[in-house]
Amino acid sequence: MFSIIHPYMASQDIQSFYNEAVRLEKSGNNKEAKDLYSKVIVSDPAFHLAYQNLGVIYAKEGNHAHAIDAFSKAIKISPDFKNCYNIAVSFYRLKEYEKSVHFLKQSLHLEKKFVLAHLLLAQIYQIQENDEKTEIYLTNVIKIDPKHKSALGGLAMYYYERNRYPESLRMLERYLLLYPGNAQLRLIQSEILAKQGHYKASANLLVEMSKTDAGFTSFNQTLEAAWKEEDEMAKESLHRIQGKAKKKLKEFQAKLELSRENPEEFAPPDPQEALDLSLLYLFNGNPEKAMQYLVFAQKMKENTDSTGSS
């Protein structure tokens, strides 16, 4: 893995090589930086920072097997919460989730309030469909950093996907107050308002979005562009919802086609189905249809309420 050059150097020379390697790494000359870090390691096998930086370069290059080897050596020499996290990230990229969890917990043993470790644990447990631990670690992040963008968005979508609408709405309101302008999360906010019976507020929000949000009518095209790495958990949830929306909408459209042949067998959607269809059309870039079904749901609900109260 490492080139062997000059087994013995004075400590001053070793530090000089290391400093030059850091400079090269910062300027983007990774190959030269790796060569110099290797020289440092050959001359001083206990120089853990050289292993650490070498691991970072390998990880950036996507060579996670070599990154893991370098981080492992750094940890053996000098256990550090950041290197435990670094090696956990490489295991995560390789989908070796149990090993990643092991090192993330080591990282938190060394630094309990290390936000990135809590967040990656939440992501892994979400992948493994461990709801309880996903919620625990997302909540931990917000306790440490109440304004953490990814945790607020992730927890809002976590609650939404589990039909815990009041909690989801609270998280969405906190998120959008701090980070306004996310059209996709505002759609979710509108849909939750409607599900809770606040049709007017939901419709007003959609009308406002249709006037102000450029991406409102092209949800599919703007999904990728609207999200940054810091929003990863919420973005993954929206991808799942969008996939389900496409499938459900196809099913409904197929049912609608059949109804033209056998109209007596077609039952119109109830208020809940109409709300779901509203969101499906929003997620598929058809706000006009979405508004139609939202209004339909409202009228159905009003008729049901008036019938029930009479």
C-alpha positions, 0 to 999 in steps of 0.5 A: 500500500505504501512506498518505502523511501528512506526508512529513517528521517529526523523528526524535523524532516518528518514534520516537514514532509507532513506539512508539505503533504497537508499543503498538497492535499489542500491544493488538490494534489492528492497523488503527491500528498499520498506519496508524502504521507506514505514517506512519513508513515515509513519513517514514523509508523506512530504518526497517526495524523498521516494515517488519518489524512491518508484515509480521508484522501482515499475516502474522497476518491471512493477507495473505501477499503484503503480508507478503512485500513488507514483509519484503522491504523490511526485509531489503534495508535490514537483513538479519536472520535472523528476517526471512528466516525470516518471509518464508520462512513467508509463502512456505510458507503460499502453498506456494511451497516453493522460495522458502521454502527459499531464505530459510530457508537465508539465515536459517541463513547468518546464524544457524546454530542458529536452530531454527525455520528447521531445523524448517520446512526439515524440514517442507518436505522432508517435503512434497516427500518428500525423506527424506534432508534431512527427517532431516538437519534434524530431527536438527539440531534435536535436536542444538541442542535435545535436548528439542525436542518437535516434532523428537522427535515428528517424527523418531519418526514419520519412522522409524516410517513407514519401518519403522525401528522401533528408532530410532522406539522410542528417539525415542518413549521420549525424547518420552514421558519428557519429555512424557507423556500423548500417547495417540496416540504411546503407541499407536505405541509399543505397536505397535512393541513388538509388531512387535519381538516384545515382545507382553506389553509391548505388551499391558500398555501397551494394558491400561494405556492403556485404564484411564487414557487417556480418549481411548483409545477415541475416537482419531478424536475426540481426534486434533485436540484432543490436538495443539498447533502444536509437534507439527505434524510428528508430527500430520501423520504420524498423519493420514497413518497414520490415512487409510491405516488406514481404507482398509486396514480397509475392504479387510479388512472387505470381504474378511471379508464375502466370506469368509462366502460363500466360506470356503474362499477366505479365508486368516486373517491371518498374525502381521504382518497381525494386528499391522497389523489391531490398529493399524488397529482402535486408530486407528479407536476399537475397542480390543477388536478391537485386543486380539483381533488382538494376542493372535491375532498372539502365538499365531500367532508362538508356534506358528510359533516352536515349530514352527520349533524342533522 
